[in-house]
Amino acid sequence: MFVKLSLCAMHKLTLCYTQSNMRYAFQDDENLFMVIDLMLGGDLRFHLDRMGVFKEDMIRLYTAEIACGLAYLHSKNIVHRDLKPDNILLNETGHAHLTDFNIAVRFRDDKPLTAVAGSMAYMAPEVLSKKGYFSSVDWWSLGVIIFELAIGKRPFRAKTNEGLTYAIMHEDLAFSSHGDCLNPDLIDAIRQFVCRDIRQRMGTKDAGGMEKLRQHPFFSILNWEQVETKTYPAPFVPDSKRANFDATHELEELLLEDRPLKAKPRKKKKKHLENGEPETSVAKDMRIMEEKFTVYDFTKIRKGDSNFKNGMMGDAQDPYEGKDHIIQVTDSMNPATPIQVNLP
C-alpha cells in the first residue's frame, strides 16, 4: 500500500520543475526500483551540517522554490507530510527540488486527514492534536525549515517526544541572540509560516496563498517567473567535483536496511495447488498480482486509461488512517536520525 501511494503520487506529478521526477519504476523478486531525476547537488541537510547556517539569499530562493513545489502539490490535492531539509535536493546548478513522497497522500477538501505521520520535529500542531488537517501542515513544516536554515537549529527542541509535542503545541518562537543579525523581513516570514492559526498561516488559501506570499517583503524582490522555471541565478552552486553526500551514511543505509520485497517460495505454492488443495485468498491475490503486473514506463502513458483520467491515486486511502500508528519521526536530540514511535 505504501509503495502504491508513493508511486501514484510521483506518477501524477511527472515532469514538474519543482520536484525530482520519476522516470521509471520496476522490480525484481526482492526490490522495488524507482528511477528519479539525478540531483548531484546533495540535500539541504548535508550542506547545512557543513555551513552551520545559510546566507539570506540562499534561504530566500530555496523557500520560494519549495513554496512553488508545495503549491503545485496542493493544486493536485496531495499533501507531502514529511517536508524537512533531508527531503529537499539541489541539482547541479543549485536549485531546490522536493523528493521522498513515501507518506504523501491525496486529500479531499471535505474530509480532513487524521493520521499522525511524518517527522515529529517538523509536524504542525494540528497533526499532533489528531483533530484533522489538510495541506496547511506543509506550510508549517516549511517555516520550521526556514528557521533551521537561518539559525542552525530547529525552533522546537526537547529531550523526549512528549516534551517536543508540548513545545510544538504551546511554545513561542525564540530567536534569542540571532534576532539582532537577521533581516526583520525574514523573521516576519518565519513567524507567518510557523503560525498556529491556520487561517493566518502564510501559504494557505485563507491567508492569501501564493499571491500573498509573493508580495511579502522578504520575497517580493524575486523574479517569480524565473523562480518557477528554475532559471533564477542561484546564490550557491554545489561543487561538481566532489560528492555532495555523506558516503558513510549512504553505505550504512544500503547495508542495514531490510529489503522491502521478499521472494516467495514458488515451488511450494505449485505443489500446494498440484495436490488439489483449495487456493487461499492470499495465494490467489499474489497470483493475480504476478499475472497482471506491468512495468511502468512514463514514455508510454495511455491517456485514454480511466486511471489517467481520474487521477492515478484515485480514491486511495491514507494507509495510516484508522490504525494504531507506527510513524517515522525525528529523534528530538538528532534531527537526522529516524526513530519509530507507537501512538495510540
JOBEL-V681648 format. One record per residue. N is the residue number from 0. RES is the residue in one letter. OMEGA is omega in whole degrees, 0 to 359 (none if undefined). Layout:
BEGIN
N RES OMEGA
N RES OMEGA
END
This chain:
BEGIN
0 M 181
1 F 180
2 V 181
3 K 181
4 L 180
5 S 178
6 L 181
7 C 180
8 A 182
9 M 179
10 H 182
11 K 185
12 L 185
13 T 178
14 L 177
15 C 182
16 Y 191
17 T 184
18 Q 174
19 S 186
20 N 174
21 M 181
22 R 179
23 Y 171
24 A 179
25 F 182
26 Q 168
27 D 184
28 D 187
29 E 187
30 N 169
31 L 181
32 F 173
33 M 182
34 V 181
35 I 180
36 D 179
37 L 178
38 M 187
39 L 185
40 G 182
41 G 179
42 D 183
43 L 178
44 R 180
45 F 183
46 H 179
47 L 178
48 D 183
49 R 181
50 M 184
51 G 175
52 V 177
53 F 175
54 K 185
55 E 182
56 D 175
57 M 180
58 I 182
59 R 183
60 L 181
61 Y 179
62 T 180
63 A 181
64 E 177
65 I 179
66 A 177
67 C 178
68 G 179
69 L 179
70 A 178
71 Y 177
72 L 184
73 H 177
74 S 177
75 K 181
76 N 176
77 I 176
78 V 186
79 H 175
80 R 179
81 D 180
82 L 179
83 K 183
84 P 180
85 D 185
86 N 175
87 I 184
88 L 174
89 L 173
90 N 186
91 E 179
92 T 174
93 G 179
94 H 188
95 A 179
96 H 176
97 L 176
98 T 178
99 D 179
100 F 185
101 N 180
102 I 172
103 A 183
104 V 176
105 R 180
106 F 176
107 R 183
108 D 182
109 D 182
110 K 182
111 P 174
112 L 181
113 T 183
114 A 175
115 V 184
116 A 179
117 G 178
118 S 194
119 M 183
120 A 183
121 Y 181
122 M 176
123 A 180
124 P 183
125 E 175
126 V 183
127 L 181
128 S 178
129 K 180
130 K 179
131 G 182
132 Y 177
133 F 185
134 S 181
135 S 183
136 V 180
137 D 181
138 W 174
139 W 180
140 S 178
141 L 178
142 G 178
143 V 178
144 I 180
145 I 178
146 F 182
147 E 179
148 L 183
149 A 186
150 I 182
151 G 176
152 K 184
153 R 183
154 P 183
155 F 184
156 R 177
157 A 181
158 K 179
159 T 178
160 N 176
161 E 178
162 G 179
163 L 177
164 T 179
165 Y 181
166 A 180
167 I 184
168 M 192
169 H 188
170 E 178
171 D 175
172 L 179
173 A 179
174 F 178
175 S 185
176 S 182
177 H 184
178 G 182
179 D 183
180 C 179
181 L 175
182 N 179
183 P 178
184 D 177
185 L 179
186 I 180
187 D 179
188 A 179
189 I 181
190 R 180
191 Q 175
192 F 181
193 V 183
194 C 184
195 R 176
196 D 185
197 I 182
198 R 181
199 Q 182
200 R 183
201 M 180
202 G 181
203 T 180
204 K 182
205 D 181
206 A 177
207 G 175
208 G 183
209 M 180
210 E 179
211 K 180
212 L 180
213 R 183
214 Q 181
215 H 183
216 P 182
217 F 184
218 F 187
219 S 181
220 I 181
221 L 169
222 N 190
223 W 176
224 E 177
225 Q 179
226 V 185
227 E 180
228 T 179
229 K 176
230 T 177
231 Y 181
232 P 181
233 A 180
234 P 179
235 F 178
236 V 181
237 P 179
238 D 183
239 S 183
240 K 180
241 R 178
242 A 182
243 N 176
244 F 179
245 D 184
246 A 181
247 T 180
248 H 181
249 E 180
250 L 178
251 E 179
252 E 182
253 L 185
254 L 187
255 L 184
256 E 177
257 D 176
258 R 186
259 P 181
260 L 181
261 K 177
262 A 180
263 K 180
264 P 186
265 R 182
266 K 180
267 K 180
268 K 182
269 K 178
270 K 180
271 H 181
272 L 181
273 E 181
274 N 178
275 G 179
276 E 181
277 P 180
278 E 179
279 T 180
280 S 179
281 V 179
282 A 179
283 K 179
284 D 180
285 M 180
286 R 180
287 I 179
288 M 179
289 E 183
290 E 186
291 K 185
292 F 174
293 T 180
294 V 178
295 Y 178
296 D 186
297 F 180
298 T 184
299 K 179
300 I 177
301 R 187
302 K 178
303 G 181
304 D 178
305 S 179
306 N 181
307 F 182
308 K 185
309 N 184
310 G 188
311 M 182
312 M 178
313 G 179
314 D 181
315 A 182
316 Q 174
317 D 184
318 P 181
319 Y 187
320 E 173
321 G 181
322 K 168
323 D 192
324 H 167
325 I 188
326 I 173
327 Q 181
328 V 178
329 T 177
330 D 183
331 S 180
332 M 183
333 N 186
334 P 182
335 A 184
336 T 179
337 P 173
338 I 178
339 Q 183
340 V 175
341 N 178
342 L 179
343 P none
END
